Amino acid sequence: MTARLLAGAFLSLAAALGACSSDSGGENASHYTPKPVAEGRPEITIAASNKEVAVGDTTTFTLNSRNTIGHNAEVEWSTTGGKLNTEQNGQIARISFPEPGAYTVTARLILDNREVDRDTVTVNVRPLR
């Protein structure tokens, strides 16, 4: 349970940084007013370090998330080939591709035990010459 809460907090770091504002004047100038926790639909996107690689290369995939603060968030990665390793509570995935071909990499955002979003990237792996 603790790992899930930490993952949710980590996924939402960017949202948390912009989640509050302070009053700028008047009699409440020192009053702190929080904004709503998460506005909009939770979503993720994958950024790939390279989508065209050679056999044996490792590609790094970074997850960007929005509107996940205040939720029990998890990320599940999958690939149609290659060796998958994750780091930083699922924020980063590294995949080594030992065979040529086209491979699909998918990240699924799970909030409160249900999938709410997914993103997919295709990586083309060429043979060595």
MMTF fields as JSON, N, C-alpha, C and O atoms, coordinates in Angstrom:
{
  "mmtfVersion": "1.0.0",
  "mmtfProducer": "UNKNOWN",
  "numBonds": 515,
  "numAtoms": 516,
  "numGroups": 129,
  "numChains": 1,
  "numModels": 1,
  "chainsPerModel": [1],
  "groupsPerChain": [129],
  "chainIdList": ["A"],
  "bondAtomList": [4, 2, 8, 6, 12, 10, 16, 14, 20, 18, 24, 22, 28, 26, 32, 30, 36, 34, 40, 38, 44, 42, 48, 46, 52, 50, 56, 54, 60, 58, 64, 62, 68, 66, 72, 70, 76, 74, 80, 78, 84, 82, 88, 86, 92, 90, 96, 94, 100, 98, 104, 102, 108, 106, 112, 110, 116, 114, 120, 118, 124, 122, 128, 126, 132, 130, 136, 134, 140, 138, 144, 142, 148, 146, 152, 150, 156, 154, 160, 158, 164, 162, 168, 166, 172, 170, 176, 174, 180, 178, 184, 182, 188, 186, 192, 190, 196, 194, 200, 198, 204, 202, 208, 206, 212, 210, 216, 214, 220, 218, 224, 222, 228, 226, 232, 230, 236, 234, 240, 238, 244, 242, 248, 246, 252, 250, 256, 254, 260, 258, 264, 262, 268, 266, 272, 270, 276, 274, 280, 278, 284, 282, 288, 286, 292, 290, 296, 294, 300, 298, 304, 302, 308, 306, 312, 310, 316, 314, 320, 318, 324, 322, 328, 326, 332, 330, 336, 334, 340, 338, 344, 342, 348, 346, 352, 350, 356, 354, 360, 358, 364, 362, 368, 366, 372, 370, 376, 374, 380, 378, 384, 382, 388, 386, 392, 390, 396, 394, 400, 398, 404, 402, 408, 406, 412, 410, 416, 414, 420, 418, 424, 422, 428, 426, 432, 430, 436, 434, 440, 438, 444, 442, 448, 446, 452, 450, 456, 454, 460, 458, 464, 462, 468, 466, 472, 470, 476, 474, 480, 478, 484, 482, 488, 486, 492, 490, 496, 494, 500, 498, 504, 502, 508, 506, 512, 510],
  "bondOrderList": [1, 1, 1, 1, 1, 1, 1, 1, 1, 1, 1, 1, 1, 1, 1, 1, 1, 1, 1, 1, 1, 1, 1, 1, 1, 1, 1, 1, 1, 1, 1, 1, 1, 1, 1, 1, 1, 1, 1, 1, 1, 1, 1, 1, 1, 1, 1, 1, 1, 1, 1, 1, 1, 1, 1, 1, 1, 1, 1, 1, 1, 1, 1, 1, 1, 1, 1, 1, 1, 1, 1, 1, 1, 1, 1, 1, 1, 1, 1, 1, 1, 1, 1, 1, 1, 1, 1, 1, 1, 1, 1, 1, 1, 1, 1, 1, 1, 1, 1, 1, 1, 1, 1, 1, 1, 1, 1, 1, 1, 1, 1, 1, 1, 1, 1, 1, 1, 1, 1, 1, 1, 1, 1, 1, 1, 1, 1, 1],
  "groupList": [{"groupName": "MET", "atomNameList": ["N", "CA", "C", "O"], "elementList": ["N", "C", "C", "O"], "formalChargeList": [0, 0, 0, 0], "bondAtomList": [1, 0, 2, 1, 3, 2], "bondOrderList": [1, 1, 2], "singleLetterCode": "M", "chemCompType": "L-PEPTIDE LINKING"}, {"groupName": "THR", "atomNameList": ["N", "CA", "C", "O"], "elementList": ["N", "C", "C", "O"], "formalChargeList": [0, 0, 0, 0], "bondAtomList": [1, 0, 2, 1, 3, 2], "bondOrderList": [1, 1, 2], "singleLetterCode": "T", "chemCompType": "L-PEPTIDE LINKING"}, {"groupName": "ALA", "atomNameList": ["N", "CA", "C", "O"], "elementList": ["N", "C", "C", "O"], "formalChargeList": [0, 0, 0, 0], "bondAtomList": [1, 0, 2, 1, 3, 2], "bondOrderList": [1, 1, 2], "singleLetterCode": "A", "chemCompType": "L-PEPTIDE LINKING"}, {"groupName": "ARG", "atomNameList": ["N", "CA", "C", "O"], "elementList": ["N", "C", "C", "O"], "formalChargeList": [0, 0, 0, 0], "bondAtomList": [1, 0, 2, 1, 3, 2], "bondOrderList": [1, 1, 2], "singleLetterCode": "R", "chemCompType": "L-PEPTIDE LINKING"}, {"groupName": "LEU", "atomNameList": ["N", "CA", "C", "O"], "elementList": ["N", "C", "C", "O"], "formalChargeList": [0, 0, 0, 0], "bondAtomList": [1, 0, 2, 1, 3, 2], "bondOrderList": [1, 1, 2], "singleLetterCode": "L", "chemCompType": "L-PEPTIDE LINKING"}, {"groupName": "GLY", "atomNameList": ["N", "CA", "C", "O"], "elementList": ["N", "C", "C", "O"], "formalChargeList": [0, 0, 0, 0], "bondAtomList": [1, 0, 2, 1, 3, 2], "bondOrderList": [1, 1, 2], "singleLetterCode": "G", "chemCompType": "PEPTIDE LINKING"}, {"groupName": "PHE", "atomNameList": ["N", "CA", "C", "O"], "elementList": ["N", "C", "C", "O"], "formalChargeList": [0, 0, 0, 0], "bondAtomList": [1, 0, 2, 1, 3, 2], "bondOrderList": [1, 1, 2], "singleLetterCode": "F", "chemCompType": "L-PEPTIDE LINKING"}, {"groupName": "SER", "atomNameList": ["N", "CA", "C", "O"], "elementList": ["N", "C", "C", "O"], "formalChargeList": [0, 0, 0, 0], "bondAtomList": [1, 0, 2, 1, 3, 2], "bondOrderList": [1, 1, 2], "singleLetterCode": "S", "chemCompType": "L-PEPTIDE LINKING"}, {"groupName": "CYS", "atomNameList": ["N", "CA", "C", "O"], "elementList": ["N", "C", "C", "O"], "formalChargeList": [0, 0, 0, 0], "bondAtomList": [1, 0, 2, 1, 3, 2], "bondOrderList": [1, 1, 2], "singleLetterCode": "C", "chemCompType": "L-PEPTIDE LINKING"}, {"groupName": "ASP", "atomNameList": ["N", "CA", "C", "O"], "elementList": ["N", "C", "C", "O"], "formalChargeList": [0, 0, 0, 0], "bondAtomList": [1, 0, 2, 1, 3, 2], "bondOrderList": [1, 1, 2], "singleLetterCode": "D", "chemCompType": "L-PEPTIDE LINKING"}, {"groupName": "GLU", "atomNameList": ["N", "CA", "C", "O"], "elementList": ["N", "C", "C", "O"], "formalChargeList": [0, 0, 0, 0], "bondAtomList": [1, 0, 2, 1, 3, 2], "bondOrderList": [1, 1, 2], "singleLetterCode": "E", "chemCompType": "L-PEPTIDE LINKING"}, {"groupName": "ASN", "atomNameList": ["N", "CA", "C", "O"], "elementList": ["N", "C", "C", "O"], "formalChargeList": [0, 0, 0, 0], "bondAtomList": [1, 0, 2, 1, 3, 2], "bondOrderList": [1, 1, 2], "singleLetterCode": "N", "chemCompType": "L-PEPTIDE LINKING"}, {"groupName": "HIS", "atomNameList": ["N", "CA", "C", "O"], "elementList": ["N", "C", "C", "O"], "formalChargeList": [0, 0, 0, 0], "bondAtomList": [1, 0, 2, 1, 3, 2], "bondOrderList": [1, 1, 2], "singleLetterCode": "H", "chemCompType": "L-PEPTIDE LINKING"}, {"groupName": "TYR", "atomNameList": ["N", "CA", "C", "O"], "elementList": ["N", "C", "C", "O"], "formalChargeList": [0, 0, 0, 0], "bondAtomList": [1, 0, 2, 1, 3, 2], "bondOrderList": [1, 1, 2], "singleLetterCode": "Y", "chemCompType": "L-PEPTIDE LINKING"}, {"groupName": "PRO", "atomNameList": ["N", "CA", "C", "O"], "elementList": ["N", "C", "C", "O"], "formalChargeList": [0, 0, 0, 0], "bondAtomList": [1, 0, 2, 1, 3, 2], "bondOrderList": [1, 1, 2], "singleLetterCode": "P", "chemCompType": "L-PEPTIDE LINKING"}, {"groupName": "LYS", "atomNameList": ["N", "CA", "C", "O"], "elementList": ["N", "C", "C", "O"], "formalChargeList": [0, 0, 0, 0], "bondAtomList": [1, 0, 2, 1, 3, 2], "bondOrderList": [1, 1, 2], "singleLetterCode": "K", "chemCompType": "L-PEPTIDE LINKING"}, {"groupName": "VAL", "atomNameList": ["N", "CA", "C", "O"], "elementList": ["N", "C", "C", "O"], "formalChargeList": [0, 0, 0, 0], "bondAtomList": [1, 0, 2, 1, 3, 2], "bondOrderList": [1, 1, 2], "singleLetterCode": "V", "chemCompType": "L-PEPTIDE LINKING"}, {"groupName": "ILE", "atomNameList": ["N", "CA", "C", "O"], "elementList": ["N", "C", "C", "O"], "formalChargeList": [0, 0, 0, 0], "bondAtomList": [1, 0, 2, 1, 3, 2], "bondOrderList": [1, 1, 2], "singleLetterCode": "I", "chemCompType": "L-PEPTIDE LINKING"}, {"groupName": "TRP", "atomNameList": ["N", "CA", "C", "O"], "elementList": ["N", "C", "C", "O"], "formalChargeList": [0, 0, 0, 0], "bondAtomList": [1, 0, 2, 1, 3, 2], "bondOrderList": [1, 1, 2], "singleLetterCode": "W", "chemCompType": "L-PEPTIDE LINKING"}, {"groupName": "GLN", "atomNameList": ["N", "CA", "C", "O"], "elementList": ["N", "C", "C", "O"], "formalChargeList": [0, 0, 0, 0], "bondAtomList": [1, 0, 2, 1, 3, 2], "bondOrderList": [1, 1, 2], "singleLetterCode": "Q", "chemCompType": "L-PEPTIDE LINKING"}],
  "groupTypeList": [0, 1, 2, 3, 4, 4, 2, 5, 2, 6, 4, 7, 4, 2, 2, 2, 4, 5, 2, 8, 7, 7, 9, 7, 5, 5, 10, 11, 2, 7, 12, 13, 1, 14, 15, 14, 16, 2, 10, 5, 3, 14, 10, 17, 1, 17, 2, 2, 7, 11, 15, 10, 16, 2, 16, 5, 9, 1, 1, 1, 6, 1, 4, 11, 7, 3, 11, 1, 17, 5, 12, 11, 2, 10, 16, 10, 18, 7, 1, 1, 5, 5, 15, 4, 11, 1, 10, 19, 11, 5, 19, 17, 2, 3, 17, 7, 6, 14, 10, 14, 5, 2, 13, 1, 16, 1, 2, 3, 4, 17, 4, 9, 11, 3, 10, 16, 9, 3, 9, 1, 16, 1, 16, 11, 16, 3, 14, 4, 3],
  "groupIdList": [1, 2, 3, 4, 5, 6, 7, 8, 9, 10, 11, 12, 13, 14, 15, 16, 17, 18, 19, 20, 21, 22, 23, 24, 25, 26, 27, 28, 29, 30, 31, 32, 33, 34, 35, 36, 37, 38, 39, 40, 41, 42, 43, 44, 45, 46, 47, 48, 49, 50, 51, 52, 53, 54, 55, 56, 57, 58, 59, 60, 61, 62, 63, 64, 65, 66, 67, 68, 69, 70, 71, 72, 73, 74, 75, 76, 77, 78, 79, 80, 81, 82, 83, 84, 85, 86, 87, 88, 89, 90, 91, 92, 93, 94, 95, 96, 97, 98, 99, 100, 101, 102, 103, 104, 105, 106, 107, 108, 109, 110, 111, 112, 113, 114, 115, 116, 117, 118, 119, 120, 121, 122, 123, 124, 125, 126, 127, 128, 129],
  "secStructList": [7, 2, 2, 2, 2, 2, 2, 2, 2, 2, 2, 6, 2, 2, 2, 2, 2, 6, 1, 3, 3, 3, 7, 7, 1, 4, 4, 4, 6, 6, 7, 3, 3, 3, 7, 7, 1, 7, 7, 1, 7, 7, 3, 3, 3, 3, 3, 3, 1, 7, 1, 3, 3, 3, 6, 6, 7, 3, 3, 3, 3, 3, 3, 3, 3, 3, 1, 7, 6, 6, 1, 7, 3, 3, 3, 3, 3, 3, 3, 1, 1, 1, 3, 3, 3, 3, 3, 4, 4, 4, 6, 3, 3, 3, 3, 3, 7, 7, 1, 7, 3, 3, 3, 3, 3, 3, 3, 3, 3, 3, 3, 6, 6, 3, 3, 3, 3, 3, 3, 3, 3, 3, 3, 3, 3, 3, 7, 7, 7],
  "xCoordList": [0.82, 0.0, 0.866, 0.552, 1.959, 2.838, 3.461, 3.546, 3.899, 4.503, 3.518, 3.902, 2.254, 1.252, 1.07, 0.979, 1.015, 0.854, 2.047, 1.886, 3.252, 4.441, 4.444, 4.83, 4.021, 3.952, 2.964, 3.235, 1.823, 0.841, 1.39, 1.174, 2.099, 2.695, 3.767, 3.869, 4.565, 5.624, 5.046, 5.532, 4.004, 3.367, 2.805, 2.725, 2.415, 1.712, 2.582, 2.056, 3.873, 4.754, 4.521, 4.4, 4.455, 4.258, 2.918, 2.826, 1.891, 0.578, 0.594, -0.037, 1.312, 1.359, 2.064, 1.695, 3.078, 3.806, 2.921, 3.13, 1.933, 1.05, -0.307, -1.22, -0.472, -1.796, -2.237, -3.382, -1.392, -1.768, -1.403, -0.51, -2.119, -1.791, -1.997, -2.652, -1.449, -1.673, -2.412, -2.31, -3.146, -3.872, -2.857, -1.812, -3.133, -2.116, -2.359, -1.583, -3.387, -3.578, -4.746, -5.373, -5.032, -6.164, -5.901, -4.764, -6.985, -6.848, -6.4, -5.919, -6.54, -6.127, -4.787, -4.54, -3.93, -2.678, -1.808, -1.064, -1.869, -1.034, -1.798, -1.262, -3.036, -3.86, -3.499, -3.377, -3.332, -2.984, -4.254, -4.977, -4.542, -5.759, -5.407, -4.861, -5.714, -5.429, -6.415, -7.58, -5.936, -6.785, -7.253, -6.752, -8.19, -8.624, -7.437, -6.464, -7.529, -6.427, -6.08, -4.942, -7.008, -6.735, -7.917, -9.05, -7.639, -8.679, -8.492, -7.377, -9.548, -9.463, -9.24, -9.052, -9.265, -9.113, -7.653, -6.784, -7.351, -5.976, -5.481, -6.219, -4.239, -3.691, -2.189, -1.525, -1.656, -0.22, 0.217, -0.574, 1.487, 2.123, 3.52, 4.154, 3.988, 5.325, 6.228, 5.854, 7.419, 8.462, 9.562, 10.09, 9.914, 10.949, 12.25, 12.239, 13.376, 14.67, 14.998, 15.708, 14.485, 14.733, 13.718, 13.478, 13.121, 12.136, 12.702, 12.034, 13.918, 14.62, 15.968, 16.839, 16.146, 17.375, 17.925, 17.258, 19.146, 19.781, 19.655, 19.492, 19.731, 19.686, 20.703, 21.841, 20.294, 21.169, 21.092, 21.556, 20.508, 20.382, 19.323, 18.404, 19.485, 18.501, 17.842, 18.519, 16.533, 15.768, 15.164, 14.681, 15.195, 14.624, 13.284, 13.16, 12.286, 10.945, 10.633, 10.778, 10.208, 9.877, 8.386, 7.807, 7.773, 6.336, 6.056, 6.675, 5.125, 4.632, 3.169, 2.408, 2.767, 1.381, 0.771, 1.468, -0.558, -1.32, -2.549, -3.143, -2.92, -4.179, -4.276, -5.335, -3.181, -3.211, -3.081, -3.156, -2.888, -2.691, -3.942, -5.069, -3.725, -4.825, -5.393, -6.383, -4.78, -5.244, -4.186, -3.001, -4.61, -3.73, -3.283, -3.987, -2.113, -1.683, -0.591, 0.334, -0.72, 0.292, 0.485, -0.398, 1.654, 1.929, 2.334, 3.149, 1.768, 2.132, 2.669, 1.986, 3.898, 4.549, 4.463, 4.488, 4.361, 4.445, 5.095, 5.089, 5.653, 6.282, 6.049, 5.909, 6.006, 5.818, 7.129, 7.132, 8.237, 9.536, 10.601, 10.399, 11.739, 12.841, 12.807, 11.889, 13.827, 13.956, 13.597, 14.246, 12.556, 11.992, 12.449, 12.343, 12.957, 13.3, 12.7, 12.72, 12.159, 11.602, 12.382, 13.029, 12.304, 12.991, 12.074, 11.072, 12.427, 11.753, 10.236, 9.487, 9.792, 8.355, 7.588, 6.441, 8.224, 7.548, 7.612, 7.042, 8.275, 8.385, 9.283, 9.114, 10.238, 11.186, 11.201, 11.227, 11.184, 11.338, 12.487, 12.622, 13.302, 14.397, 14.197, 13.988, 14.266, 14.065, 15.217, 15.543, 15.838, 16.874, 16.215, 15.418, 16.551, 15.94, 16.985, 17.839, 16.935, 17.943, 17.662, 18.551, 16.467, 16.09, 15.519, 14.884, 15.741, 15.128, 13.602, 13.072, 12.917, 11.464, 10.838, 11.531, 9.517, 8.762, 8.122, 7.434, 8.347, 7.86, 6.978, 7.233, 5.942, 5.027, 5.315, 5.419, 5.44, 5.646, 4.433, 4.054, 3.83, 2.617, 2.782, 3.327, 2.302, 2.21, 0.729, 0.004, 0.295, -1.097, -1.115, -0.354, -1.979, -2.153, -3.321, -4.451, -3.027, -4.029, -4.257, -3.338, -5.483, -5.846, -6.936, -7.954, -6.704, -7.701, -8.16, -9.349, -7.175, -7.371, -8.141, -8.717, -8.165, -8.777, -7.975, -7.438, -7.911, -7.178, -7.955, -9.144, -7.248, -7.9, -7.28, -7.895, -6.063, -5.43, -4.298, -3.803, -3.897, -2.741, -2.144, -2.826, -0.864, -0.182, 0.711, 1.211, 0.905, 1.674, 2.661, 2.35, 3.854, 4.9, 5.403, 5.535, 5.687, 6.269, 7.747, 8.132, 8.571, 10.016, 10.404, 10.073, 11.112, 11.604, 13.061, 13.904, 13.35, 14.704, 15.268, 14.713, 16.374, 16.991, 18.147, 18.761, 18.441, 19.566, 20.899, 20.986, 21.91, 23.254, 23.752, 23.38, 24.562, 25.064, 26.345, 26.923],
  "yCoordList": [-1.19, 0.0, 1.255, 2.219, 1.258, 2.417, 2.701, 3.861, 1.666, 1.859, 2.498, 3.346, 2.106, 2.701, 4.181, 4.991, 4.541, 5.942, 6.755, 7.872, 6.213, 6.919, 7.062, 8.111, 6.029, 6.108, 7.189, 7.954, 7.263, 8.292, 9.675, 10.587, 9.837, 11.14, 11.478, 12.626, 10.494, 10.736, 11.082, 11.994, 10.352, 10.616, 12.027, 12.628, 12.557, 13.824, 14.997, 16.062, 14.834, 15.894, 17.2, 18.252, 17.155, 18.378, 19.03, 20.252, 18.213, 18.756, 19.365, 20.394, 18.732, 19.231, 20.572, 21.425, 20.76, 22.02, 23.198, 24.321, 22.942, 24.011, 23.967, 24.67, 23.162, 22.946, 24.015, 23.976, 24.96, 25.95, 27.349, 27.546, 28.314, 29.708, 30.49, 30.011, 31.682, 32.523, 33.772, 34.203, 34.336, 35.566, 36.682, 36.688, 37.612, 38.604, 39.972, 40.896, 40.127, 41.453, 41.514, 40.502, 42.74, 42.955, 42.439, 42.154, 42.323, 41.905, 40.463, 40.089, 39.634, 38.231, 37.995, 36.891, 38.989, 38.89, 37.734, 37.179, 37.35, 36.253, 34.929, 33.924, 34.923, 33.711, 32.804, 33.264, 31.527, 30.525, 29.811, 29.268, 29.799, 29.187, 28.046, 28.287, 26.788, 25.671, 25.639, 26.007, 25.194, 24.987, 23.53, 22.73, 23.174, 21.778, 20.844, 21.226, 19.633, 18.683, 18.293, 18.5, 17.741, 17.317, 17.708, 17.29, 18.504, 18.942, 18.225, 18.162, 17.696, 17.033, 15.535, 15.008, 14.874, 13.426, 13.045, 13.644, 12.061, 11.586, 11.014, 10.311, 11.313, 10.817, 10.653, 11.238, 9.839, 9.624, 9.706, 9.483, 10.028, 9.961, 9.389, 9.568, 8.697, 8.11, 8.922, 9.247, 9.247, 9.862, 8.818, 8.312, 8.49, 7.491, 8.183, 9.157, 7.68, 8.27, 8.049, 8.853, 6.955, 6.654, 5.629, 4.637, 5.856, 4.911, 4.077, 3.169, 4.376, 3.628, 3.226, 4.073, 1.91, 1.441, 0.222, -0.371, -0.143, -1.346, -2.471, -2.224, -3.706, -4.874, -4.7, -4.3, -4.998, -4.885, -3.551, -3.426, -2.545, -1.226, -1.243, -2.062, -0.313, -0.119, 1.23, 2.232, 1.254, 2.493, 2.82, 1.936, 4.107, 4.575, 5.243, 6.073, 4.867, 5.427, 6.152, 5.585, 7.398, 8.202, 8.482, 8.835, 8.323, 8.52, 9.926, 10.388, 10.597, 11.898, 11.707, 11.105, 12.219, 12.048, 13.39, 14.357, 13.417, 14.617, 14.198, 13.152, 15.017, 14.872, 13.565, 12.937, 13.154, 11.921, 12.181, 11.24, 13.424, 13.72, 13.353, 13.587, 12.792, 12.402, 11.032, 10.62, 10.312, 8.976, 7.934, 8.251, 6.722, 5.58, 5.164, 4.404, 5.651, 5.481, 4.435, 4.352, 3.636, 2.665, 2.752, 3.212, 2.303, 2.224, 0.796, 0.202, 0.251, -1.082, -0.963, -0.454, -1.434, -1.411, -2.793, -3.804, -2.835, -4.097, -3.845, -2.723, -4.898, -4.812, -6.115, -7.174, -6.032, -7.23, -7.962, -9.018, -7.424, -8.086, -7.314, -6.159, -7.955, -7.301, -7.554, -8.191, -7.045, -7.211, -5.886, -4.866, -5.915, -4.719, -4.602, -5.557, -3.428, -3.094, -1.733, -0.832, -1.58, -0.292, 0.284, -0.439, 1.614, 2.348, 3.454, 3.789, 4.006, 5.173, 5.001, 5.826, 3.918, 3.65, 3.621, 4.062, 3.1, 2.973, 4.201, 4.192, 5.253, 6.47, 6.276, 6.949, 5.355, 5.106, 3.616, 2.786, 3.283, 1.897, 1.862, 2.753, 0.836, 0.633, -0.741, -1.732, -0.782, -2.042, -2.264, -1.396, -3.451, -3.887, -4.804, -5.67, -4.611, -5.383, -6.278, -5.779, -7.611, -8.514, -8.985, -9.555, -8.769, -9.233, -8.084, -7.185, -8.105, -7.071, -7.233, -8.327, -6.127, -6.158, -4.875, -3.94, -4.844, -3.704, -4.158, -5.178, -3.406, -3.77, -2.659, -1.475, -3.057, -2.112, -2.066, -3.102, -0.85, -0.629, 0.138, 1.168, -0.376, 0.228, 0.51, -0.304, 1.679, 2.018, 2.192, 2.877, 1.563, 1.663, 2.388, 2.045, 3.385, 4.117, 3.494, 3.464, 2.997, 2.372, 3.301, 3.567, 3.787, 4.633, 3.936, 3.517, 3.818, 3.207, 1.852, 1.533, 1.059, -0.321, -0.457, -1.513, 0.581, 0.437, 1.251, 2.314, 0.719, 1.416, 2.645, 2.571, 3.794, 5.033, 5.61, 6.439, 5.175, 5.666, 4.728, 3.955, 4.81, 4.071, 4.838, 5.61, 4.61, 5.183, 4.097, 3.238, 4.143, 3.126, 3.786, 4.796, 3.205, 3.669, 2.453, 1.367, 2.632, 1.562, 1.85, 2.966, 0.825, 0.938, -0.022, -1.207, 0.504, -0.316, -0.662, 0.221, -1.957, -2.446, -3.043, -3.992, -2.475, -2.943, -3.892, -3.789, -4.803, -5.733, -4.985, -3.919, -5.56, -5.01, -5.316, -6.343, -4.476, -4.711, -5.464, -5.757],
  "zCoordList": [0.0, 0.0, 0.0, -0.699, 0.78, 0.83, -0.525, -0.93, -1.237, -2.55, -3.51, -4.315, -3.438, -4.306, -4.008, -4.931, -2.741, -2.389, -2.831, -3.323, -2.664, -3.115, -4.623, -5.139, -5.345, -6.799, -7.209, -8.135, -6.531, -6.852, -6.605, -7.402, -5.505, -5.205, -6.234, -6.666, -6.628, -7.602, -8.968, -9.637, -9.388, -10.669, -10.724, -11.796, -9.568, -9.526, -9.113, -8.791, -9.113, -8.639, -9.389, -8.761, -10.714, -11.48, -11.144, -11.03, -10.987, -10.645, -9.251, -9.01, -8.338, -6.97, -6.887, -6.08, -7.72, -7.691, -8.093, -7.633, -8.954, -9.382, -8.72, -9.154, -7.679, -7.103, -6.117, -5.667, -5.763, -4.752, -5.212, -6.037, -4.654, -4.919, -3.644, -2.718, -3.584, -2.411, -2.848, -3.996, -1.931, -2.173, -2.39, -1.74, -3.275, -3.586, -2.96, -3.204, -2.18, -1.607, -0.657, -0.343, -0.196, 0.69, 2.084, 2.459, 2.853, 4.247, 4.395, 5.464, 3.361, 3.416, 2.72, 2.235, 2.659, 1.914, 2.38, 1.571, 3.639, 4.117, 4.172, 4.641, 3.7, 3.724, 2.55, 1.414, 2.829, 1.829, 1.379, 2.213, 0.067, -0.45, -1.396, -2.473, -1.009, -1.917, -3.08, -2.931, -4.239, -5.405, -5.406, -4.617, -6.264, -6.352, -6.606, -7.256, -6.09, -6.153, -7.575, -7.996, -8.33, -9.698, -10.574, -10.336, -11.575, -12.487, -13.817, -14.335, -14.361, -15.652, -15.522, -14.425, -16.645, -16.712, -16.523, -17.158, -15.666, -15.525, -16.853, -17.544, -17.205, -18.465, -18.39, -17.535, -19.308, -19.408, -20.865, -21.782, -21.059, -22.374, -22.195, -21.154, -23.231, -23.219, -24.135, -25.262, -23.643, -24.466, -24.628, -23.637, -25.884, -26.167, -26.552, -27.304, -26.034, -26.376, -27.843, -28.447, -28.43, -29.833, -30.3, -29.613, -31.457, -31.997, -33.143, -33.637, -33.566, -34.611, -34.037, -33.836, -33.769, -33.128, -33.845, -34.692, -33.496, -34.021, -33.002, -31.807, -33.484, -32.598, -31.478, -31.723, -30.254, -29.094, -28.383, -27.25, -29.033, -28.404, -27.305, -27.309, -26.364, -25.298, -25.507, -25.738, -25.425, -25.549, -24.194, -23.487, -23.836, -22.578, -22.853, -23.754, -22.061, -22.168, -20.859, -19.776, -20.97, -19.796, -19.796, -20.824, -18.637, -18.497, -17.993, -17.035, -18.643, -18.189, -17.816, -18.573, -16.646, -16.205, -15.844, -15.537, -15.891, -15.529, -14.745, -15.008, -13.791, -13.047, -12.265, -12.236, -11.633, -10.839, -9.346, -8.555, -8.941, -7.527, -6.722, -7.159, -5.573, -4.714, -5.027, -4.42, -5.972, -6.349, -6.014, -5.91, -5.849, -5.671, -7.07, -7.734, -7.536, -8.923, -9.077, -8.27, -10.138, -10.518, -12.026, -12.75, -12.493, -13.921, -14.238, -13.532, -15.294, -15.759, -17.179, -18.068, -17.39, -18.694, -19.327, -18.626, -20.658, -21.38, -22.732, -23.239, -23.307, -24.619, -25.367, -24.756, -26.697, -27.508, -27.757, -28.389, -27.274, -27.412, -26.673, -26.297, -26.466, -25.781, -24.288, -23.77, -23.599, -22.154, -21.48, -21.709, -20.649, -20.011, -18.564, -17.794, -18.195, -16.808, -16.492, -17.331, -15.27, -14.869, -13.699, -12.941, -13.569, -12.506, -12.001, -12.634, -10.869, -10.291, -10.229, -10.751, -9.583, -9.403, -10.72, -10.787, -11.763, -13.048, -13.922, -15.013, -13.497, -14.302, -15.521, -16.538, -15.412, -16.496, -16.803, -15.894, -18.088, -18.539, -19.538, -20.377, -19.442, -20.401, -21.025, -20.325, -22.362, -23.063, -24.025, -24.834, -23.928, -24.859, -25.875, -25.516, -27.145, -28.225, -28.89, -29.624, -28.645, -29.191, -30.615, -31.248, -31.135, -32.474, -33.296, -32.744, -34.633, -35.469, -35.531, -35.337, -35.805, -35.943, -35.441, -35.038, -35.472, -34.944, -33.64, -33.605, -32.571, -31.245, -30.691, -30.914, -29.968, -29.345, -27.848, -27.191, -27.323, -25.891, -25.379, -25.937, -24.309, -23.766, -22.281, -21.535, -21.863, -20.438, -20.124, -20.845, -19.04, -18.578, -17.243, -16.338, -17.115, -15.87, -15.11, -15.597, -13.906, -13.056, -11.862, -11.088, -11.723, -10.58, -9.792, -10.343, -8.492, -7.611, -8.151, -8.151, -8.615, -9.096, -10.408, -10.667, -11.24, -12.562, -13.58, -13.268, -14.807, -15.868, -16.313, -16.623, -16.339, -16.768, -18.037, -18.706, -18.371, -19.594, -19.98, -19.159, -21.244, -21.742, -22.911, -23.583, -23.137, -24.293, -24.869, -24.143, -26.182, -26.875, -27.828, -28.459, -27.925, -28.833, -29.605, -29.04, -30.902, -31.711, -31.925, -32.271, -31.713, -31.921, -33.038, -32.998, -34.035, -35.134, -34.894, -34.729, -34.876, -34.6, -35.886, -36.44, -36.35, -37.604, -37.285, -36.223, -38.192, -37.962, -38.068, -38.678, -37.473, -37.618, -39.021, -39.589, -39.581, -40.941, -40.899, -41.946]
}
